[in-house]
Amino acid sequence: MYFSAMHRVASTGNANNSTRPRKEKRLTYVLNDSDDTKHCAGINCLALLTSTISDGSDYLFTGSRDGRLKRWALAEDAATCSATFESHVDWVNDAVLVGDNTLVSCSSDTTLKTWNALSAGTCVRTHRQHTDYVTCLAAAGKNSNIVASGGLGGEVFVWDIEAALAPVSKCNDAMVDESSNGINGSANLLPSTNLRTISSSHSISLHTAQTQGYIPIAAKGHKESVYALAMDEGGSILVSGGTEKVVRVWDTRSGSKILKLKGHTDNIRALLLDSTGRYCLSGSSDSMIRLWDIGQQRCVHSYAVHTDSVWALASTPTFSHVYSGGRDFSLYLTDLQTRESSLLCTGEHPIRQLALHNDSIWVASTDSSVHRWPAEGCDPQKIFQRGNSFLAGNLSFSRARVSLEGSTPVPIYKEPTLTIRGTPGIVQHEVLNNKRHVLTKDTSDSVKLWEITKGVVVEDYGKVSFKEKKEELFEMVSVPGWFTVDTRLGTLSVHLDTQHCFNAEMYSADLNIVGKPEDDKVNLGRETLKGLLTHWLRKRKQRMGSPAPANGELSGKDVASRSLIHSRAEVDVSSENDATVYPPFEFSVVSPPSIVTEGTHGGPWRKKITDLDGTEDEKDFPWWCLDCVLNNRLTPRENTKCSFYLQPCEGSSVQILTQGKLSAPRILRIHKVINYVVEKLVLDNKPLDNLHADGNFAPGVAGSQSLLPVVGDGSFRSGSGLKPWQKLRPSIEILCCNQVLSPDMSLATVRAYIWKKGDDLILNYRVVQSR
């Protein structure tokens, strides 16, 4: 799901029925850090909610690349996380506050979501209109409900949030009501034709083909991606900018594009409008800030303050001064009239967004921490009185030349007045050969070992060499891949898909599962799904007032019909009716993972496994996951058997009778093959059929010309008492390619590391002379 740097996580959730359909839905789970109050990836956006009552708390909202938003209660010297808003399944790119404490967020998952800003974090509604990443939002004045959203592909929409939150009709709706249970609604996707704007002119056009449900106004005219938006207080003027290097100005009331302002030589990344909508500030990747007079349709000033791209702007209430930050890690204050400029501070990361709060300014960067710096927002002249200011040039190379000459300004402030700490994000990972452990390295160079079937860190190695630790942990074992991992959200996202999920098995003895016969095979994907969905199953049972369906019964028409279509699904007899979650698959309830599913009507969503309450629409889960946990059925897997020939070593006087090719589970250990040889030797090659009932080997699977004896993995269970022949047990070695094999090796490991060929494995045996 997240292979490229900018992945298309939810392309199946695109409102225009994406041209890249996925055959089967996948289920993803995101592992959460033990300290869940902190962000674990860069902060893309900030929003401030200031209290109107004198002793009320002010709140800061942060949106992160970890896919979540958080609300922080602000005190003079502390910020406390009072809510986490979790539902987006990709980076949160922007957030604004509108109307009566409504928080609106947008994400690379192509959706906007609305939340009650003062709630515990419940998503009220998901709004789906964009067909690609939504990169930016703009809101009108504090009490207005008008919000604009912009994204890749040149899409810009203007929303009336109050109308968008009105009760949803049951069909043809672009929104999904989530207030009932935090996730699903009964709304359907819009037919793709309804999403094309009717007008092809460069004006804002209303989607007239839609009669039921709310459709936002589309501002048509951008040919390329939009990265910045701004709106005036009254919500009548909208400005937009992006990769086309021009600022476009729209009249949201008459629905027309007023004009475009040219001057920047690179992408426009930040925009501000004054309250009247007359003046506009723009920040660009050309490192310049420009002040435009929209009435006169011209640039009245340009400011060369930064040495690299300008990504963030914030102005004083009177629009007399601008704070700016960007890729040069630096925060500047500039007087728009006198052009006087001061370097306030320099951080360690590119600055993504700014929020002015009384006499301070909050700074969000590509780091997971947020810092508050002094800003003198009420009287910015105080900063210039401290000296160290310079006059901003008006040519983009002037600052670069000055910095080359070595006369870089000295920052006024050395330390922030408050820091909201994040946790270091994971930047490197390696899935170990046992396919249960993943080694990670984070931004602080700390190396940890995760057990993904429990979702926890099992070893914290501290700051050591990732490469050396990886080599140290190398095991010569071969387990098929049954999941994929990425770290796009700053933590581990584990993806399960129907094609590979059930490929890996282990013996219960190797997982140290007490009380389960040690030769029982345990399917890692199946047990992981049971562990993830155990809370949901329990809540679902309580709601339905009846036990979960017994093995073979279908939970509902959908799973039934889909199972019939995929009739090759196997019932996993080895674990029939086994609802127990074994210790190696018990996920933490202290820091539970979150499930991400592509959903159906409502598009993708994300929720902690302990927050699943049983009301979630079954259609939101991939059918094959439900078939597994409700009906014990696994989708067809890769062949779990391994064929091999068993031959005496050259010159060996000892020989056993085998009927050509043998077949055994690929997880079978070599000591079982030794036992097989010993038994055949001691019992003096009696006919194969006589040994059948013993479970040691049996006639093989049809489909091969010769009968393949199957080396059973139920042979020689420990503690079953020695049979007479075992007392005379000769000592046998098994070799492959003239290499003596360790009895603990599996057939799959021998094949991968010793045999290394595509054709059937050849094993040799010999009697070791007793010393």
Buried (B, 14 or more C-beta within 10 A) or exposed (E): BBEEEEBBBBBBBBBBBBEEEEEEBBBBBBBBBEEBBBBBBBBBBBBBBBEEEEEEBBBBBBBBBBBBBBBBBBEEEEBEBBBBBBBBBBBBBBBBBBBEEBBBBBBBBBBBBBBBBBBEBBBBBBBBBBBBBBBBBBBBEEEBBBBBBBBBEBBBBBBBBBEBBEEBBEEBBBBBBBBEBBBBBBBBBBEBEBBEBEBEEBBBBBBEBBEEBBBBBBBBBBEEBBBBBBBBBBBBBBBBBBBBBBBBBBBBEEBBBBEBBEBBEBBBBBBBBBBEBBBBBBBBBBBBBBBBBBEEEEBEBBBBBBBBBBBBBBBBEEBBBBBBBBBBBBBBBBBBEBBBBBBBBBBEBBBBBBBBBEBBBBBBBBBBBBBBBBBBBEEBEEBBEEEEBBBBBBEBEBBBEBBEEEEBBEBBBEEBBBEBBBBBBBBBBBBBBBBBBBBBBBBEBBBBBBBBBBBBBEBEBEEEEBEEBBEEBEEEBBBBEBBBBBBBBBBBBBBBBBBBBBBBBBBBBBBEBEEBEBBBBBBBBBBBBBBBBBBBBBBBEEEEEEEBBEBEEBBBEEBBEBBEEBEEBEBBEBBEEBBBBBEBBBBBEEBBBBBBBBBBBBBBBBBBBBBBBBBBBBBBBBBBBBBBBBBBBBBEBBEBBBBBEBBBBEEEEEEBEBEEBBBBBBBBBBBBBBBBBBBBBBBEEEEBEEBBEBBBBBEBEEEEEEBBBBBBBEBBEEEEEEEEEEEEBEEBBBBBBEEEBEBEBBBBBBBBBBBEEEEBBBBBBBBEEEE
